[in-house]
Amino acid sequence: MAPRTTPEVGGMGHGVKRKEDPRFIRGRGTYVDDIQLPGMLYLDIVRSPYAHARIKSIDTSKALAIPGVLAVITGADLAKYNLHWMPTLMSDTQMVLPVEKVMYQAQEVAAVLATDRYIAADGVEAVDVEYEPLPVVVDPLQALRPGAPVLRTDKKDKQDNRIWHWEWGDREATARAFQEAEVTVKEDIYIPRIHVASIETCGCIAHFDKALDKLTVWMTTQAPHAIRTVFALVAGHVGLAEHKIRIISPDIGGGFGGKVPVYPGYVIAVAASVLTGKPVKWMEDRMENLQADSFARDYHITAELAAKKDGTLTALRIKTIADHGYTDAAANPSKFPAGLFHICTGSYDFRAAHVEVDGVYTNKPPGGIAYRCSFRVTEAVLTIERMADLMAHDLGMDPAEFRLRNFIKPEQFPYKSALGWEYDSGAYAAALHKAMEKIGYAELRREQAEKRRRGELMGIGISSFTEIVGAGPSKHFDILGLKMFDSAEIRIHPTGKAIARFGTRSQGQGHETTYAQIIAEELGIPVADIQVEEGDTDTAPYGLGTYASRSTPVAGAAGAMACRKIRDKARKIAAHLLEASEDDLAWEPGKFSVKGAPNRFKTIQDIAFAAYTNHPQGMEAGLEAVSYYDPPNLTYPFGSYICVVDIDKGTGQVRVRRFVAVDDCGNIINPMIVEGQIHGGLTMGLAPALFEEISYDAEGNIRGGSFMDYLLPTAMETPKWETDKTCTPSPHHPLGAKGVGESATVGAPAAIANAVVDALWHLGVRHIDIPITPLKVWKLLRERGISE
C-alpha cells in the first residue's frame, strides 16, 4: 500500500496529501531552508496512513528506479547501526524509523534520499509499504481499561498502557478538608490537543565533513546544546562524539516549545550525511508538521473545590489523565513528569490540596510539549480559573468579589503553597482592581443585567492567574540529567566594544535587544557597541535553551552577573589608573570616578583599553567574564484578564467585544518587547479558546491535519487588546525581572471560556470545553429552547 495518496485530505482530514495538491500549504523554513551547500542532497519521508499496523514489507524497487533517487532508508537499515530508536527528553524511547510496526498516523516509515527535493517527493510516492492493521486505541481512558491492547510491546514485561503515576500534596489532609467543607463543586474538563503551528516548520541541514571528521547541523531548534548532547548519546557509539558535533540554530521562524524535541527527521538526515559524506537537507511540509510533530495539552481533568458558605476556599483536589501518544516525548523537567501542573492552586490561599496525574500511551503522535507555557501551566490555569468561576456562580457571588476574598495577600509573601511552591512575590488584588477599573466592570455588570432582560447574551469572564517561569533552579530542574542553569559569556574588546554570547536561542523574542540593554545598563556600554550571539554550540557557552519564559529570568540574570564580574575587575583597573583606593571609587553606568572629585574618572572604554595595555602587574590581561546562573527560585509573574463577549443566538458565534489584560512581570527591560509578547500571546490564547483543536476518529485518523480544518486566528478574528501593567519585582532576581513570554497564552483561554459560560449561566450551562465553537454554543442554545 502506498501511503500519502489515499485516503485524501478532505473534511475529515484523513491521510496525507500529495505535494501537487493546490490546497497544500508549504511550511517553507524562513532561514534554514534558505541555506544551500554544494552537492546537497534532499530527504523526504514516507509516512504511515494507519494509526497502528504491522509492517509486512517495504518495496523500494520502484523508488530506486527513479533517476536521482540515491537511497531509501528503512528501520532495518538503521537497526544495523543501532540507530532505529532514540531517547526522548523524558527518558522514554522513540522510534527513528520502525522495524516492526507503526504507532500513529503520519509516523515516519522510511526516508528517500535524492538529488532534488521534488525527486525525493516522487520517490516517497513510489515506495510501496504493505501493512497489517492492528487494534487502535486513541482514547486514554479506554487505554487504561483492563483488556485494552498493550501498545508498547517493545518494552519488556509491559502489561498496560500507563506510563507513570505522579502525585503531589497531602492526600489525607485534602480528603478531610472536603469532608468538612460546607460547599463543594466538581467538574470534568477536557483540554484538547493543539499544535504550535509556527511560521517555519521543523528542518535541518546535516553536513558530515569526512576530512575534518566533524558533523555540523543547521537546524530549527530552541535548545542547540541539549540537542548536541542528545545526538552524542544516540550516535556516540558510531563515532559522533560530542566534541565532533556542531549545532547551529540560525534565526528561527517561531518555536513555542515545538522545536525543543529531537525529531526522527533530524536523526535520519544526520545518518544519511555520515554515510554519504554530503550535506543532507530535510524540511517538513506544513501537513507533516501539523500531523506528526509533538503536540500540546490533551489533558482529561476532574477537578473539585471545597469552600465555606462565605466563599472562603479551603481545598483543591484534581485527578488527570494525560494523553502522551505512543511515547512520552514531553520536554518537562525530569522530576516533574506532569510538568508544573501543580501550580494549579493559582493565586489562591488554600489550606490543603492534592493533585495526581497518570500518563498514558495511545495511538497518537508524541504529546506533552509546553506550547508557549511553562510546562503545563496553561492546563493548570484553565482548571483553577474555571473552577473559581463555578464556585462563585454556585455561591451567588460576583466572580471578582470571590477572587478578591481568596487571593494570597501581599504580606503573605514569600508564600508556600499547599502544593509546595514558594511564590516569590505578588500583588494580585492590585492587578484585578486595575483591570476592573480599566474595563469599567461595575457598569458592564449593569449592562449585562439589562441585556438579559431583553434576552440578549453577554458574558464577562475573569482570569487571575499566577505563572511560574525561569527554570532552574538546578536543585529541582533538569532534562535528561542536564541541570537547568543558563549561561552568558561577555568579552570587552580593547576599544570598548563588546561581544556577548548566551546559551539560549531567540525565536523572535528580541533577545538581541533585551540582552544588549541589560549589558548596557550594567556596564554603561552603548547598546550599539554590543554584539549579541546565540545558537552556535562552537561559540556559545553551554545552555539549556529558550522555552518556559526562562531567557530573561535565567540567561538575562547570567548576563547581569557576568557584567558584575567584569565591573569588579574594572574597578581594580580604574583604581590603578587613577592611583586611588578601590574603596574611594564611585560607579555610575559607564565610568568610575573618585569620590569627591568627579572630574577624576575613567570610562569603561578607558578601562577596557588599559585591560590590554596598562593593567596592574600580576593581574591577568583582558576584560571578560562567564557566568553560569543557577537561580535560587523560580519567578512568579501574574496577571488579571477580563473579557467581554457577545453571543449571537442564531448562529452561536462568540464575539470578543473587549479584552483587558493587566500583567505583572516585575521590572521590565524593554517595554515594547513586553508589549509585543503580550499581544502575540493573547492571540495565541484566543486560538485554543475558540478555534484550534486536533482530534482523531476511532481509527486514529487525524482531524485538523491541515490549515483547511485547523483554524488559526487571523487579524480578522483577533480583537483589539487593551493592556496595562503593575510592577512587583522579584526579590531574588538580580534585575527584579520575572519573565512574560507565556503569561498571555496562559491567562487568556480561561478569561474567554469564563466569559462564554457567564453569558449562558442563567440558561443552566455550567461548563463548555474549549475550543468553544459556534456549533457547540448553537447546540446548547437549541437544547434550551433558545433561537433567534
Number of C-alpha atoms within 10 A of each C-alpha: 15 19 24 21 15 14 15 15 25 15 11 16 23 25 26 25 21 19 18 8 10 7 13 17 14 16 20 19 21 16 16 26 21 9 13 11 13 7 10 18 26 24 31 28 27 26 24 27 25 25 28 26 21 17 18 12 13 16 15 20 13 13 24 19 12 15 11 18 23 19 17 24 21 22 21 16 15 18 15 9 12 15 21 22 19 23 19 22 25 21 16 13 17 21 22 26 28 22 20 13 19 27 29 30 26 31 27 24 23 26 26 29 29 26 17 16 19 15 21 27 24 19 31 28 20 21 23 18 19 16 20 12 14 17 14 22 26 23 19 24 15 14 23 21 11 11 10 16 19 18 23 18 12 9 9 7 8 13 15 19 23 19 19 14 13 14 18 16 19 15 16 12 15 23 17 12 20 21 12 13 17 14 20 21 16 15 17 16 21 20 22 20 21 23 26 23 21 20 15 24 30 31 25 27 28 30 26 25 15 14 7 8 13 19 23 20 25 23 28 33 32 27 27 31 27 24 23 22 19 20 22 19 15 19 20 14 12 12 11 19 18 18 13 17 21 22 26 24 25 18 18 24 19 23 26 22 29 30 27 25 21 25 20 20 23 22 22 27 27 26 21 25 24 22 11 15 18 19 25 29 32 25 28 23 20 22 25 23 25 25 26 22 27 31 29 29 22 23 23 21 21 16 20 21 24 27 22 14 12 12 21 18 26 24 25 29 23 22 17 21 21 25 33 29 26 25 28 28 26 29 24 25 25 20 15 18 23 24 21 23 22 27 26 28 27 24 28 25 21 22 15 25 29 23 23 19 22 22 25 24 29 32 29 31 24 25 27 31 30 27 28 27 28 27 29 26 31 31 26 23 28 26 26 26 27 26 22 25 28 24 24 19 17 14 18 11 15 12 22 21 11 21 26 18 17 18 20 23 18 15 10 12 14 14 18 13 22 23 20 13 17 16 24 22 24 30 20 25 22 18 24 25 15 19 26 20 11 16 19 11 17 11 9 16 15 10 12 20 14 13 13 15 9 9 12 17 21 28 27 25 26 32 32 31 33 27 32 28 29 25 29 24 19 19 13 14 18 21 18 17 14 15 20 24 27 33 28 30 24 25 22 24 17 18 15 19 18 24 16 24 22 31 29 32 28 25 22 14 17 15 22 18 17 20 29 24 21 21 24 21 18 21 22 17 23 16 19 12 15 23 17 18 20 25 29 23 23 15 15 20 22 22 27 29 28 27 31 26 23 29 32 26 27 34 30 31 28 27 31 25 23 26 26 17 17 22 22 12 19 26 23 20 25 30 22 18 17 17 10 15 13 17 11 12 22 16 15 12 13 17 22 26 22 22 15 10 10 11 9 12 20 21 20 24 19 19 29 29 18 22 24 15 12 14 21 16 8 6 11 11 15 19 24 22 20 21 23 22 25 20 24 12 22 24 31 26 28 31 29 29 29 29 26 26 24 21 22 18 19 14 15 21 19 22 17 21 15 16 24 23 30 25 28 27 26 26 18 20 20 14 10 11 19 19 17 14 20 23 19 17 23 24 24 24 24 28 24 24 22 24 19 23 23 21 17 21 12 11 17 24 25 26 21 26 29 26 16 15 18 19 16 18 16 10 8 6 15 15 16 14 16 16 16 16 18 19 18 22 22 24 15 16 22 16 21 20 27 33 30 30 29 30 32 31 27 30 33 34 31 32 31 30 29 32 26 29 25 26 22 21 16 12 14 10 15 17 20 19 15 23 20 21 17 19 12 15 23 20 14 18 20 13 10 12 9 14 13 9
